[in-house]
Amino acid sequence: MSEQRDNEASVIYEANPQHTATVQEIRERLMKMCGGHMHRFVRVQTIDGHVYEGMILHVDQHILYLQCTIQDPRSYNSRFNAILPLVLFELLVITLLL
């Protein structure tokens, strides 16, 4: 029965091999670049236009972990640290802050 369902399943999306190779190349380049700037303060802009500032804590093959200080808008002077996991291939700009 399971084999019958597998034969009947239709693919709804399949990445173009060239696109896949490009994404893998970009991801590898970003991972090396971010790894060389560990514990440095950066500004990161995503492809969706979100901008974050913080310190690079860790990077792996898929995720950049950025430590940010966030202001809670619901209370006066309530700041806390958060670690944002950002997907490498969604990053548009990374700027080193001095």
Helices and strands as residue ranges (DSSP letters): H 2-8, H 17-35, E 41-46, E 51-59, E 63-71, E 79-87, G 88-90, E 91-96
